[in-house]
Amino acid sequence: MNQSRHIVIIGNGISGITCARTLRKLDSDVRITVISGESKYFFSRTALMYVYMGHMKFEHTQPYEDHFWDKNRIELKQAWVEKVDFDGKCLIFSEGEKLAYDTLVIATGSKPNQFGWPGEDLKGVQGLYSKQDLEAMEANTREGVSRAVIVGGGLIGIEMAEMLAYKQIPVTFLVREKRFWGNILPREEAELVGRHIREHHIDLRLDTELKEILPDSAGRVRAVITSKGEEIPCQFVGLTAGVSASVDFLRNTELEVNRGVKVDSFFQTNIPDVFSIGDCAEFETAPAPDRKNIEQVWYTGRMHGETLAYNLCKKPVPYRPGVWFNSAKFLDIEYQTYGVVPAGFDPEKVRSFYWEHSSGKICFRMLMDSDGAILGVNNFGFRLRHEFFDKAIRERWSGEKVIAQLQRANFDPEFFAPNYIEIQKAFLAQFGGSFQPARRSFVQKLFGAKV
């Protein structure tokens, strides 16, 4: 590459910024411009909830100092792209200004889903994804809100519920599935999360959908009607029924767009020198048998950015995502998953080991194939090491080997309860094995850490 080559990235989320930073590491001469109408500087989207709750200021969500971008010669432009002239290789901004590119990277992320509910555009009805959404939520809940209703049982929904509950705003949570996150989690884990939500005085309504949002005389939400015919008075509605690719401005162009921008395994679109990464990219073929065509997870977005940057500077390589991994938090219960643990796994085809602490707030599940090799794990309420399970799943360790070495995977501090000991005992009781369960350390016994 040389200085005359100009790579323009639309979107300053984790995918776009990782791509920009990696490009600069690999090539000191290429010109890089990152465009975002949402904010000038990259910020941690998952930290928005802590800004709302007053634990952080917005500037604290920015991982890099302002001078970082000049130092690394990454140009930032805060503007909304209205149109792309693919033939002329030029962007047209909403204010009419234009910017030429040699290579274009589309990393525009996601937007909250709306399903045409009557009243979804009323004042006080919104999603939570962008900086502007945060600002709207702060304004919409500043005063006069005696109840909020959240629609959709995903991770953004549980974050919004925690945010509102922190400010002592009563919350009713409408979830269309029979269990919370029941399309992702097996029954026991979903029920554990559901119990935990209710213990935090959140009114969880399962098997219930939104039918209509009713206005008051000022055009603000005053109530919702559920699929069961109940009217619930409220002054705020959070729409958190998933997200979709933010690609509307690219539709009806020569660029192939379906649910997202269509890409191959190298992130190449149907137009030369145009690529797409992150939440808005849709693979023509899923990158792995256990993966979806659209990946909307922070760490996969980072991998997209790294891989594309390498491909633009070096010999191109296809995207190979490796072992699936994700983490989240359900109020104060941490969650991790590694490998394949589907909600509706077939007990006739896979072996399932499940352990739950008597408190009902900590659990561990491991799925194994018919030969006893690990397929994946879920764990709630304690932390395990990523590298341990990545290696175990890639190398197809037996379930017994995984459990026997579980102490190596433990990521909790010394003073935390050694849950792996009880997990080992439960595994031996269910499946047998030749290993001996670990013992509590002297420090754990001394300070009374109990499982």
C-alpha positions as CSV (number, residue, x, y, z in Angstrom):
1,M,0.0,0.0,0.0
2,N,1.0,3.6,-0.3
3,Q,-0.1,7.0,0.9
4,S,-2.4,7.6,-2.1
5,R,-4.6,4.6,-1.1
6,H,-7.5,5.8,1.0
7,I,-9.5,3.3,3.1
8,V,-12.7,4.7,4.5
9,I,-14.6,2.9,7.3
10,I,-18.2,3.7,7.9
11,G,-18.9,3.0,11.6
12,N,-16.8,3.4,14.7
13,G,-17.9,0.4,16.7
14,I,-15.6,-2.4,17.8
15,S,-15.4,-3.8,14.2
16,G,-14.6,-0.6,12.5
17,I,-12.1,0.6,15.1
18,T,-10.4,-2.7,15.3
19,C,-10.0,-2.7,11.6
20,A,-8.6,0.8,11.6
21,R,-6.1,0.1,14.4
22,T,-4.9,-3.1,12.9
23,L,-4.5,-1.5,9.5
24,R,-2.2,1.1,11.0
25,K,-0.2,-1.5,12.8
26,L,0.3,-3.4,9.5
27,D,0.8,-0.4,7.2
28,S,2.4,2.9,8.2
29,D,1.5,4.7,5.0
30,V,-2.2,4.0,4.1
31,R,-4.6,6.8,4.7
32,I,-7.5,5.8,7.1
33,T,-10.7,7.7,7.7
34,V,-13.4,6.5,10.1
35,I,-16.9,8.0,9.8
36,S,-19.7,8.0,12.4
37,G,-22.7,10.2,12.9
38,E,-23.3,8.8,16.3
39,S,-20.2,10.0,18.0
40,K,-16.8,11.3,17.1
41,Y,-14.8,8.9,19.3
42,F,-15.1,5.1,19.8
43,F,-16.8,4.1,23.0
44,S,-17.7,1.0,24.8
45,R,-21.4,0.3,24.0
46,T,-21.8,-2.1,26.8
47,A,-20.9,0.6,29.3
48,L,-23.9,2.8,28.4
49,M,-25.9,1.3,31.2
50,Y,-23.3,2.5,33.8
51,V,-23.5,6.0,32.5
52,Y,-27.3,6.0,33.0
53,M,-26.9,4.7,36.5
54,G,-24.4,7.4,37.3
55,H,-21.4,5.0,37.9
56,M,-19.5,6.5,34.9
57,K,-19.4,9.6,32.8
58,F,-19.7,9.1,29.0
59,E,-16.1,10.2,28.4
60,H,-15.1,7.3,30.7
61,T,-16.5,4.8,28.2
62,Q,-13.9,5.9,25.6
63,P,-10.9,3.4,25.8
64,Y,-8.5,5.8,24.0
65,E,-7.4,9.4,24.8
66,D,-8.4,11.9,22.1
67,H,-4.8,12.3,21.0
68,F,-4.6,8.6,20.2
69,W,-6.2,9.2,16.8
70,D,-3.9,11.9,15.6
71,K,-0.9,10.1,16.9
72,N,-1.9,7.0,14.9
73,R,-3.0,9.1,11.9
74,I,-6.5,7.8,11.9
75,E,-8.8,10.6,10.6
76,L,-12.2,10.9,12.3
77,K,-15.2,12.5,10.8
78,Q,-18.5,12.8,12.6
79,A,-21.2,12.7,9.9
80,W,-24.1,10.6,8.6
81,V,-23.6,8.9,5.3
82,E,-26.8,9.4,3.2
83,K,-25.7,7.7,0.0
84,V,-22.8,5.8,-1.5
85,D,-21.8,6.4,-5.2
86,F,-20.2,3.0,-5.8
87,D,-19.4,3.8,-9.5
88,G,-17.7,7.1,-8.5
89,K,-16.2,5.6,-5.3
90,C,-17.6,8.5,-3.3
91,L,-19.6,9.0,-0.1
92,I,-22.3,11.6,0.1
93,F,-23.1,13.0,3.6
94,S,-26.5,14.2,4.8
95,E,-25.2,17.8,4.7
96,G,-24.2,17.4,1.0
97,E,-20.5,17.1,1.5
98,K,-18.6,14.3,-0.4
99,L,-15.6,12.1,0.4
100,A,-13.8,9.9,-2.1
101,Y,-12.4,6.5,-1.2
102,D,-10.3,3.8,-2.8
103,T,-11.5,1.0,-0.5
104,L,-14.7,1.1,1.5
105,V,-15.5,-0.8,4.7
106,I,-19.1,-0.9,5.8
107,A,-19.3,-1.4,9.6
108,T,-22.6,0.3,10.4
109,G,-23.6,-2.1,13.2
110,S,-27.2,-2.7,14.3
111,K,-30.4,-0.9,15.2
112,P,-33.2,-2.0,17.6
113,N,-36.0,-4.0,15.9
114,Q,-39.5,-2.6,15.4
115,F,-42.3,-4.8,14.2
116,G,-44.9,-2.3,13.3
117,W,-46.6,-2.2,16.7
118,P,-49.3,0.5,16.9
119,G,-47.8,3.3,18.9
120,E,-44.2,2.3,18.5
121,D,-43.2,5.9,17.5
122,L,-44.8,7.6,20.5
123,K,-42.8,9.8,22.9
124,G,-41.3,7.6,25.6
125,V,-41.0,4.6,23.4
126,Q,-37.4,3.6,22.3
127,G,-34.7,1.0,22.0
128,L,-31.2,1.1,23.6
129,Y,-28.3,0.8,21.2
130,S,-26.8,4.1,20.4
131,K,-25.4,7.1,22.3
132,Q,-28.5,9.0,21.2
133,D,-30.7,6.2,22.7
134,L,-29.0,6.7,26.0
135,E,-29.6,10.4,25.9
136,A,-33.3,9.8,25.0
137,M,-33.7,7.3,27.8
138,E,-32.2,9.8,30.3
139,A,-34.7,12.4,29.1
140,N,-37.7,10.0,28.9
141,T,-37.3,8.7,32.5
142,R,-36.1,11.8,34.2
143,E,-39.5,12.4,35.9
144,G,-43.1,11.3,35.8
145,V,-42.5,7.6,35.2
146,S,-44.4,5.4,37.7
147,R,-43.9,2.2,35.6
148,A,-41.9,1.1,32.6
149,V,-42.6,-1.8,30.3
150,I,-39.8,-3.6,28.4
151,V,-40.6,-5.7,25.4
152,G,-38.3,-8.6,24.5
153,G,-36.3,-10.9,26.6
154,G,-32.7,-10.5,25.3
155,L,-29.5,-9.2,26.8
156,I,-30.4,-5.5,26.0
157,G,-33.7,-6.0,27.8
158,I,-32.2,-7.3,31.0
159,E,-29.7,-4.4,30.9
160,M,-32.5,-1.9,30.5
161,A,-34.5,-3.6,33.3
162,E,-31.5,-3.3,35.6
163,M,-31.0,0.4,34.7
164,L,-34.6,1.3,35.4
165,A,-34.7,-0.8,38.6
166,Y,-31.6,1.0,39.9
167,K,-33.5,4.3,39.6
168,Q,-36.4,2.6,41.5
169,I,-38.7,2.7,38.5
170,P,-41.0,-0.4,38.6
171,V,-40.6,-2.6,35.5
172,T,-42.9,-5.0,33.8
173,F,-41.0,-7.3,31.4
174,L,-42.9,-8.9,28.5
175,V,-41.3,-12.0,27.1
176,R,-43.0,-14.0,24.3
177,E,-41.1,-17.3,25.1
178,K,-42.3,-19.6,27.9
179,R,-38.9,-19.1,29.6
180,F,-36.6,-16.1,29.7
181,W,-34.1,-16.4,26.8
182,G,-35.6,-19.7,26.2
183,N,-34.5,-19.8,22.6
184,I,-30.9,-19.6,23.7
185,L,-30.7,-21.4,27.1
186,P,-31.7,-24.9,28.1
187,R,-34.6,-25.1,30.5
188,E,-32.7,-25.2,33.8
189,E,-30.6,-22.2,33.0
190,A,-33.5,-20.2,31.6
191,E,-35.5,-21.0,34.8
192,L,-32.6,-19.9,37.0
193,V,-32.4,-16.6,35.2
194,G,-36.2,-16.1,35.4
195,R,-36.2,-16.7,39.2
196,H,-33.3,-14.2,39.6
197,I,-35.2,-11.5,37.6
198,R,-38.3,-11.9,39.8
199,E,-36.1,-11.8,43.0
200,H,-35.1,-8.3,41.9
201,H,-38.8,-7.3,42.0
202,I,-39.1,-7.1,38.2
203,D,-42.6,-8.1,37.0
204,L,-41.6,-10.8,34.5
205,R,-44.5,-11.8,32.2
206,L,-43.6,-15.0,30.2
207,D,-45.5,-16.2,27.2
208,T,-46.8,-12.6,26.7
209,E,-46.4,-10.3,23.7
210,L,-46.9,-6.6,23.0
211,K,-50.1,-5.9,21.0
212,E,-50.4,-2.1,21.1
213,I,-49.0,1.0,22.7
214,L,-51.6,3.6,23.7
215,P,-51.0,7.4,23.6
216,D,-52.1,10.2,26.0
217,S,-53.4,13.5,24.7
218,A,-49.9,14.9,24.3
219,G,-48.7,12.0,22.1
220,R,-46.8,10.2,24.9
221,V,-47.2,6.6,25.9
222,R,-49.7,6.0,28.6
223,A,-50.2,2.3,28.5
224,V,-49.6,-1.0,26.6
225,I,-52.0,-3.7,25.6
226,T,-50.6,-7.2,25.8
227,S,-51.4,-10.3,23.7
228,K,-53.5,-11.5,26.6
229,G,-55.7,-8.4,26.5
230,E,-54.4,-6.8,29.6
231,E,-53.8,-3.0,29.7
232,I,-50.7,-2.0,31.7
233,P,-50.4,1.7,32.5
234,C,-46.9,3.0,31.9
235,Q,-45.0,6.1,30.9
236,F,-41.9,4.5,29.2
237,V,-41.6,1.5,26.9
238,G,-38.3,-0.1,26.0
239,L,-38.3,-2.0,22.7
240,T,-35.5,-4.7,23.1
241,A,-36.8,-7.4,20.9
242,G,-33.5,-8.0,19.2
243,V,-31.6,-5.9,16.7
244,S,-31.2,-5.8,12.9
245,A,-28.5,-4.7,10.6
246,S,-28.3,-0.9,10.1
247,V,-28.2,-1.0,6.2
248,D,-31.4,0.8,5.1
249,F,-29.4,3.6,3.3
250,L,-27.7,0.8,1.2
251,R,-30.9,-0.8,-0.1
252,N,-32.0,-0.3,-3.7
253,T,-28.4,0.1,-4.8
254,E,-26.2,-2.2,-6.8
255,L,-24.8,-3.5,-3.5
256,E,-26.3,-6.9,-2.6
257,V,-28.2,-6.5,0.7
258,N,-30.5,-9.0,2.4
259,R,-30.9,-8.9,6.1
260,G,-27.3,-7.5,6.1
261,V,-24.7,-6.6,3.5
262,K,-23.9,-9.9,1.7
263,V,-20.2,-10.9,2.0
264,D,-18.1,-14.0,1.3
265,S,-15.6,-15.5,3.8
266,F,-13.1,-12.7,3.0
267,F,-15.7,-10.0,3.8
268,Q,-15.8,-9.0,0.1
269,T,-19.2,-7.8,-1.2
270,N,-20.3,-8.1,-4.8
271,I,-18.7,-4.8,-5.6
272,P,-14.9,-4.6,-6.0
273,D,-13.1,-2.7,-3.2
274,V,-16.2,-2.7,-1.0
275,F,-16.2,-4.9,2.2
276,S,-18.5,-5.3,5.2
277,I,-17.8,-6.4,8.8
278,G,-19.5,-6.6,12.2
279,D,-23.2,-6.7,13.0
280,C,-24.2,-5.5,9.5
281,A,-22.4,-8.1,7.5
282,E,-24.3,-11.2,6.4
283,F,-22.2,-14.2,5.3
284,E,-23.4,-16.0,2.1
285,T,-22.4,-19.2,3.9
286,A,-22.2,-19.4,7.7
287,P,-18.5,-19.4,8.7
288,A,-18.9,-22.6,10.7
289,P,-21.6,-25.3,11.2
290,D,-22.6,-23.9,14.6
291,R,-22.6,-20.2,13.5
292,K,-25.2,-17.9,12.1
293,N,-24.9,-15.9,8.9
294,I,-25.0,-12.7,10.9
295,E,-22.8,-12.5,14.0
296,Q,-23.8,-9.8,16.5
297,V,-21.4,-10.4,19.3
298,W,-18.6,-8.0,20.5
299,Y,-15.7,-10.5,20.2
300,T,-16.7,-11.7,16.7
301,G,-16.9,-8.1,15.6
302,R,-13.3,-7.6,16.8
303,M,-12.2,-10.7,14.9
304,H,-13.9,-9.4,11.8
305,G,-12.0,-6.2,12.0
306,E,-8.6,-7.9,12.6
307,T,-9.2,-10.4,9.7
308,L,-10.2,-7.8,7.2
309,A,-7.3,-5.5,8.1
310,Y,-4.9,-8.4,7.6
311,N,-6.6,-9.2,4.2
312,L,-6.2,-5.6,3.0
313,C,-2.5,-5.5,3.8
314,K,-1.3,-9.1,3.4
315,K,-2.3,-12.2,1.5
316,P,-6.0,-12.7,2.1
317,V,-7.2,-15.5,4.4
318,P,-10.8,-16.6,5.0
319,Y,-12.5,-15.9,8.2
320,R,-12.2,-18.8,10.7
321,P,-14.0,-17.9,13.9
322,G,-12.9,-20.9,16.0
323,V,-14.7,-22.1,19.1
324,W,-17.9,-20.1,19.9
325,F,-17.7,-18.0,23.0
326,N,-19.9,-15.4,24.7
327,S,-20.3,-13.8,28.1
328,A,-23.0,-11.5,29.6
329,K,-24.5,-10.5,33.0
330,F,-28.0,-11.1,34.2
331,L,-28.3,-8.5,36.9
332,D,-25.5,-9.7,39.3
333,I,-25.1,-13.2,37.9
334,E,-22.3,-13.6,35.4
335,Y,-22.8,-15.9,32.4
336,Q,-20.3,-17.6,30.1
337,T,-20.7,-20.1,27.3
338,Y,-18.2,-22.0,25.2
339,G,-18.8,-24.3,22.3
340,V,-22.3,-25.6,21.4
341,V,-25.0,-25.7,24.1
342,P,-28.3,-25.3,22.2
343,A,-31.6,-24.6,24.0
344,G,-33.3,-27.6,22.5
345,F,-30.5,-30.2,22.6
346,D,-31.6,-33.8,22.0
347,P,-30.9,-35.9,25.1
348,E,-31.0,-39.0,22.9
349,K,-28.0,-37.7,20.8
350,V,-25.9,-35.9,23.4
351,R,-24.9,-36.5,27.0
352,S,-25.8,-33.7,29.4
353,F,-24.2,-33.0,32.8
354,Y,-25.9,-30.3,34.9
355,W,-25.0,-29.1,38.4
356,E,-26.8,-26.4,40.3
357,H,-25.8,-24.9,43.6
358,S,-28.4,-25.1,46.4
359,S,-28.7,-21.3,46.3
360,G,-30.2,-21.5,42.8
361,K,-27.9,-18.8,41.5
362,I,-24.9,-20.8,40.4
363,C,-24.9,-23.6,37.8
364,F,-22.7,-25.5,35.3
365,R,-23.7,-27.5,32.3
366,M,-21.5,-29.6,29.9
367,L,-22.7,-31.3,26.8
368,M,-20.8,-34.3,25.4
369,D,-21.2,-36.3,22.2
370,S,-21.9,-40.0,22.1
371,D,-18.2,-40.8,22.5
372,G,-18.0,-38.6,25.6
373,A,-16.1,-35.7,24.0
374,I,-17.0,-32.2,25.2
375,L,-19.2,-30.1,22.9
376,G,-19.8,-27.1,25.0
377,V,-20.4,-25.6,28.5
378,N,-22.6,-23.0,30.2
379,N,-21.7,-21.5,33.5
380,F,-23.6,-19.0,35.7
381,G,-22.5,-17.3,38.9
382,F,-18.7,-18.0,38.7
383,R,-16.0,-17.5,36.2
384,L,-14.0,-19.9,34.1
385,R,-10.9,-19.5,31.9
386,H,-11.5,-19.0,28.2
387,E,-8.3,-20.5,27.1
388,F,-9.0,-23.7,29.0
389,F,-12.3,-24.5,27.3
390,D,-11.1,-23.2,23.9
391,K,-8.3,-25.8,24.0
392,A,-10.5,-28.6,25.5
393,I,-13.2,-28.2,22.8
394,R,-10.7,-27.8,19.9
395,E,-8.8,-30.9,21.0
396,R,-12.0,-32.9,21.8
397,W,-11.2,-33.7,25.4
398,S,-13.4,-36.3,27.1
399,G,-15.9,-34.9,29.6
400,E,-14.0,-36.8,32.4
401,K,-10.7,-35.1,31.5
402,V,-12.4,-31.6,31.5
403,I,-14.0,-32.2,34.9
404,A,-10.9,-33.8,36.4
405,Q,-8.9,-30.6,35.5
406,L,-11.7,-28.1,36.2
407,Q,-9.6,-26.5,39.0
408,R,-7.2,-25.3,36.2
409,A,-10.2,-23.6,34.6
410,N,-11.3,-21.7,37.7
411,F,-11.0,-18.0,37.4
412,D,-12.4,-16.9,40.7
413,P,-10.1,-15.5,43.4
414,E,-8.9,-17.6,46.2
415,F,-11.5,-16.5,48.7
416,F,-14.4,-17.4,46.5
417,A,-16.2,-20.7,47.0
418,P,-14.5,-23.5,45.1
419,N,-17.5,-24.6,43.1
420,Y,-15.4,-26.9,41.0
421,I,-15.1,-29.4,43.9
422,E,-18.9,-29.9,44.1
423,I,-19.1,-30.1,40.3
424,Q,-16.5,-32.9,40.3
425,K,-18.4,-34.8,42.9
426,A,-21.7,-34.5,41.0
427,F,-20.0,-35.6,37.8
428,L,-18.6,-38.7,39.5
429,A,-22.0,-39.5,40.9
430,Q,-23.6,-39.3,37.5
431,F,-21.0,-40.7,35.2
432,G,-18.3,-42.2,37.3
433,G,-14.6,-41.7,36.6
434,S,-11.1,-42.5,37.8
435,F,-10.1,-39.1,39.1
436,Q,-10.4,-37.8,42.7
437,P,-12.2,-34.6,43.5
438,A,-10.1,-31.6,44.5
439,R,-9.9,-30.5,48.1
440,R,-10.4,-27.1,49.6
441,S,-7.2,-25.2,50.2
442,F,-6.0,-24.2,53.6
443,V,-7.0,-20.6,53.0
444,Q,-10.5,-21.6,51.9
445,K,-10.9,-23.7,55.0
446,L,-9.5,-20.9,57.2
447,F,-11.9,-18.3,55.9
448,G,-14.8,-20.6,55.7
449,A,-15.4,-20.5,51.9
450,K,-18.3,-22.9,51.4
451,V,-20.1,-24.4,48.4
